[in-house]
Amino acid sequence: MTATTDTPQLVPIRRRSGIAQSVTDSLIVAKRNLIRMARIPEMVIFGLVQPIMFVVLFTYVFGGSIKVGGSISPQAYREFLMAGIFAQTVTFATAGAGAGIADDMHKGLIDRFRSLPMARGAVLTGRTLADLVQTALTLVVLAVVALLVGWRVHENIGKVLLGFLLLLLLGYAFSWIGALIGLVVRTPEAATSGGLIWLFPLTFISNAFVDANQMPTFLRHIAEWNPFSATVQACRELFGNLPPGFVTPDAWPMRHPILASVIWSVLILVVFRTLAVRKYRQAAG
């Protein structure tokens, strides 16, 4: 007699769709970066020092000496200033994003990810999502500090939350510029320098710290069409922080700042995400 055995049937492995795999892989990479931040708390602490210093210095050094609208009141300037400080904080996180990605490239971490069956764009998406979480925490702390020095909002909670969402959208869009810089340069130090050089003129030739109406004509036009200025103006309106006597410029982004802020942020996000993912594929190819 011969014994017969049943041949086991192999169950085919169900492959995830491209979008589902990309989302899952991005969240895994984001979790890895958040755990790393938690284990190195000085990264978060040092990231808070600079914006807090800006709040205190601009509030007490320049408050009362800079005219905004028709007032030189320290309180009027304090409320005018905070939207600019918030926006500067989320955009300056770009340098950290670039340095982090450059550090991963320098240490060969990208080569390890390349050997895994994961979506190529997930490495960058996960990194930028983790930076977005850190930026959100920084904004919370900064808002508390601003309240302590006298900043107040004069609109309902819905508009205030919308203002902070616009700030986070701008910060996330700019983090992709940092990602591209981190992939182009060879060292984290170069990524930090490259991430700050262009940010200073972008943030200071804007309506963040002074009334753009007081600038020379050619600088005023640059400031009015600056994507950074659109978000600052939108937040001032949503927070109710426009000073008495303030004259809104005639430029379209200043007349429709919320829509302009969304358009600028989405445009920057789409363009630089595309360029960064393409550069990453070339580097990991």
C-alpha positions in Angstrom: 0.0 0.0 0.0 1.2 3.5 -0.7 0.4 6.4 1.5 -1.0 9.5 -0.1 -0.5 12.9 1.3 -2.3 16.1 0.5 -0.2 18.7 -1.1 -0.5 21.9 0.9 -2.0 24.8 -1.0 0.0 28.0 -0.9 -2.0 31.1 -0.2 -1.0 33.9 -2.5 0.3 36.9 -0.7 -1.9 39.9 -1.2 0.1 42.9 -2.3 -0.8 46.3 -1.1 -1.7 48.9 -3.6 0.9 51.5 -4.4 -0.8 54.3 -2.5 -1.5 52.1 0.6 2.1 50.9 0.7 3.4 54.5 0.3 1.2 55.7 3.2 2.2 52.8 5.5 5.9 53.2 4.7 5.7 56.9 5.2 4.1 56.5 8.6 6.7 54.0 9.7 9.6 56.3 8.7 7.8 59.2 10.5 7.5 57.1 13.6 11.2 56.3 13.4 12.1 60.0 13.2 9.7 60.9 16.1 11.3 58.2 18.3 14.7 59.6 17.4 13.6 63.1 18.4 12.2 61.8 21.7 15.6 60.2 22.5 17.5 63.4 21.6 15.4 66.0 23.4 18.0 68.7 22.9 16.9 68.8 19.2 13.5 70.0 20.2 14.8 72.3 23.0 17.3 74.1 20.9 14.6 74.4 18.2 12.5 76.4 20.7 15.2 78.7 21.9 15.5 80.9 18.8 11.8 81.7 18.2 11.3 82.4 22.0 14.3 84.8 21.8 12.7 86.5 18.7 9.4 86.9 20.6 11.1 88.5 23.7 13.6 90.7 21.8 11.2 92.1 19.2 8.5 92.6 21.8 10.6 94.5 24.4 13.3 96.0 22.2 11.3 97.2 19.1 7.9 97.4 20.7 6.8 101.1 20.8 9.5 102.2 18.4 8.0 100.8 15.1 4.9 102.4 13.7 2.2 100.0 12.4 -0.9 101.4 10.9 -1.6 104.6 12.7 -0.1 103.6 16.1 3.2 103.2 17.8 1.6 101.4 20.8 3.7 98.5 22.1 0.5 96.4 22.4 -0.4 97.2 18.8 3.0 96.2 17.6 3.1 93.1 19.8 -0.1 91.8 18.2 1.1 92.8 14.7 4.4 91.0 15.3 3.3 87.6 16.4 1.9 86.3 13.1 5.3 87.1 11.6 7.2 85.3 14.3 4.9 82.2 14.0 5.5 82.2 10.2 9.2 82.7 10.6 9.4 79.8 13.0 7.7 77.3 10.7 9.8 78.3 7.7 13.1 78.2 9.6 12.4 74.6 10.4 13.4 74.1 6.7 17.1 74.2 7.7 16.6 71.4 10.2 14.8 69.2 7.7 17.5 69.6 5.1 20.3 68.9 7.7 18.5 65.8 8.9 18.1 64.3 5.4 21.7 65.3 4.5 22.8 63.5 7.7 20.9 60.4 6.7 22.5 60.5 3.3 26.0 61.0 4.8 25.6 58.0 7.2 24.4 55.7 4.5 20.9 55.3 5.9 19.5 55.9 2.5 21.4 52.8 1.2 19.7 50.7 3.9 16.3 51.9 2.9 17.0 51.3 -0.7 17.5 47.6 0.1 14.0 47.3 1.6 10.8 46.7 -0.4 9.4 50.1 0.4 8.0 53.1 -1.6 10.8 55.3 -2.7 9.1 58.6 -1.7 8.2 57.3 1.7 11.6 58.2 3.2 11.2 61.9 2.4 7.5 61.9 3.2 8.0 60.3 6.6 10.8 62.7 7.4 8.8 65.8 6.5 5.8 64.5 8.5 7.9 64.0 11.6 9.2 67.6 11.1 5.6 68.8 10.8 4.8 67.2 14.2 7.8 68.9 15.8 6.8 72.2 14.2 3.3 71.9 15.6 4.7 71.3 19.1 7.0 74.4 18.7 4.0 76.5 17.7 2.1 75.4 20.8 4.9 76.4 23.1 5.5 79.7 21.1 1.8 80.6 21.4 2.0 80.1 25.2 5.0 82.4 25.4 3.3 85.0 23.2 0.3 85.0 25.5 2.6 85.5 28.5 4.2 88.6 26.9 0.7 90.1 26.1 -0.4 88.8 22.7 -4.1 88.4 22.4 -6.5 87.1 19.7 -9.8 88.9 18.9 -11.6 86.4 16.7 -13.4 83.1 17.4 -11.6 79.8 17.9 -12.4 78.5 14.5 -10.6 81.4 12.8 -7.6 81.1 15.1 -7.3 77.3 14.4 -7.5 78.1 10.7 -4.7 80.5 11.0 -2.5 77.9 12.7 -3.4 75.4 10.0 -2.2 77.8 7.3 1.0 78.2 9.2 1.5 74.4 9.4 0.7 74.1 5.7 3.3 76.7 4.9 5.9 75.0 7.1 5.2 71.6 5.5 5.5 73.0 2.0 8.8 74.7 2.9 10.1 71.5 4.5 10.2 70.0 1.0 12.5 72.8 -0.1 14.7 71.7 2.8 14.4 68.1 1.7 15.7 69.0 -1.8 18.6 71.0 -0.4 19.5 68.1 1.9 19.7 65.8 -1.1 21.7 68.2 -3.2 24.5 69.0 -0.7 27.0 66.6 0.7 27.1 67.5 4.4 24.6 68.4 7.1 26.6 71.6 7.8 26.1 72.7 4.1 22.4 71.8 4.3 22.0 74.1 7.4 23.8 77.0 5.7 22.0 76.5 2.4 18.7 76.3 4.2 19.2 79.6 6.0 20.8 81.8 3.3 17.7 82.3 1.3 15.3 82.3 4.3 16.6 85.6 5.7 15.8 87.8 2.7 12.5 85.9 2.3 11.3 86.6 5.8 12.7 90.1 6.2 11.6 91.4 2.8 8.0 90.8 3.9 5.3 92.2 6.1 6.4 90.0 9.0 8.1 92.7 11.2 7.2 96.0 9.6 4.3 97.5 7.6 5.1 96.9 4.0 3.5 100.2 3.1 6.5 101.9 4.6 9.0 100.2 2.4 10.6 101.6 -0.8 8.4 100.9 -3.9 10.4 98.1 -5.4 10.7 96.3 -2.0 7.1 96.8 -1.2 6.0 95.0 -4.4 8.4 92.1 -3.5 7.0 92.0 0.0 3.3 92.0 -1.2 3.8 89.1 -3.6 6.0 87.1 -1.2 4.3 83.8 -0.3 5.5 84.3 3.2 3.7 87.6 3.4 0.4 86.1 2.3 0.4 83.7 5.2 1.4 86.4 7.7 -1.4 88.7 6.4 -3.9 85.8 6.5 -3.0 85.0 10.1 -3.3 88.6 11.2 -6.8 88.8 9.8 -7.8 85.4 11.3 -6.3 86.3 14.7 -7.8 89.8 14.6 -4.4 91.4 15.0 -4.5 94.1 12.3 -3.7 97.4 14.1 -6.0 100.4 14.1 -5.5 102.6 11.0 -3.8 99.8 9.0 -4.2 100.2 5.3 -4.3 97.0 3.4 -2.2 97.1 0.2 -3.9 96.9 -3.2 -1.9 93.8 -4.3 -4.1 90.8 -4.9 -2.4 88.5 -2.3 -2.9 91.1 0.4 -6.5 91.6 -0.5 -7.2 87.9 -0.5 -4.5 86.5 1.8 -6.2 83.3 2.9 -6.7 82.1 -0.7 -3.3 83.4 -1.7 -1.7 81.5 1.2 -3.3 78.2 0.3 -2.4 78.7 -3.4 1.3 79.5 -2.7 1.7 76.7 -0.1 0.1 74.0 -2.4 2.2 75.2 -5.4 5.4 75.1 -3.4 4.5 71.7 -2.0 3.7 70.1 -5.4 6.8 71.6 -7.2 9.4 70.8 -4.6 8.0 67.4 -3.6 8.2 66.4 -7.2 11.8 67.7 -7.5 12.9 66.1 -4.1 11.4 62.7 -4.9 13.0 62.7 -8.3 16.4 63.7 -6.8 16.0 61.0 -4.2 15.4 58.3 -6.8 18.5 59.4 -8.7 20.5 59.3 -5.5 19.2 55.9 -4.4 19.2 54.4 -7.9 
